[in-house]
Amino acid sequence: MKTLPEEAGLKPEAKWVIAEGADGAAMTRSIPIEKCLDDVMVVYSQNGERLRLEQG
């Protein structure tokens, strides 16, 4: 995930991000920026096709 904040213009004073799933549960979580930059993986496809809504 390290590339995304750089491309989006992450401000140096930012401390948290909001992660939101696209599945039916519509879960939303606040995550510290430091944790995101360390061990978050952003996935948009699997096995050669776009992720389904059921997968979040």
C-alpha positions in Angstrom: 0.0 0.0 0.0 3.0 2.3 0.3 2.6 3.7 -3.3 -1.1 4.7 -3.0 -0.7 7.4 -0.3 2.2 8.9 -2.2 0.1 9.1 -5.4 -2.9 10.5 -3.5 -0.8 13.3 -1.9 -0.8 12.0 1.7 -0.1 14.9 4.0 2.8 14.5 6.5 0.5 15.2 9.5 -2.0 12.4 8.5 -2.2 9.7 11.2 -5.2 7.5 10.2 -7.0 6.1 7.1 -10.5 4.8 6.7 -10.7 1.4 5.1 -14.1 0.5 3.6 -15.2 -2.8 2.1 -17.6 -3.0 -0.9 -19.3 -6.2 0.2 -22.8 -6.4 1.7 -21.6 -5.9 5.2 -20.1 -2.5 4.3 -17.6 -2.7 7.0 -15.5 0.4 7.8 -12.4 0.5 9.9 -10.0 3.2 11.0 -6.3 2.1 10.7 -3.2 4.0 11.7 -1.1 5.1 8.8 2.0 3.5 10.2 0.3 0.1 10.2 -1.0 0.6 6.6 2.4 1.5 5.3 3.9 -1.5 7.1 1.6 -4.5 6.4 -1.5 -3.6 4.3 -2.0 -5.2 0.9 -4.5 -3.7 -1.6 -6.0 -6.3 -4.0 -8.1 -5.5 -7.0 -8.0 -8.8 -8.9 -7.6 -12.5 -8.3 -6.9 -15.4 -10.7 -6.9 -13.0 -13.6 -10.3 -11.4 -12.9 -11.6 -8.4 -10.9 -12.5 -9.1 -7.3 -16.2 -9.8 -6.8 -18.3 -7.7 -4.4 -18.7 -10.7 -2.2 -14.9 -10.6 -1.5 -15.0 -7.1 -0.2 
